Amino acid sequence: MKVFVGVEGKFLPDLLAQVSRTISRYSMAPPGVRLGVAVSGGGDSVALLHLLHRLGYELVVLHLNHK
């Protein structure tokens, strides 16, 4: 099990590589395209935005405050 050791640690490059391979393997989005990403505002959504941004995608963030 990998433990998060910060942005400068080994975890982030490994995670970026894995996300990039998965996007490519399943033809989810060509590199550099604009993506609409629905987020809740929680930690997992923020992490997804960070990863996609680091991979070079232009992001449009979609959020609905339903309260």
C-alpha angles and dihedrals in degrees: 000000000000119000122211108252100175137273092296093050130089096263099074097052090048091049093047090051092049093048091047092050092048093049090049096043093054095036090237098154135346115244116277099013124135113261130195107218121191110213136183095202093247126127095267092053092048090049090051091052091048093050095047091047091050088051090058102255120146105233134210108192116215120197132160120196100206096184 
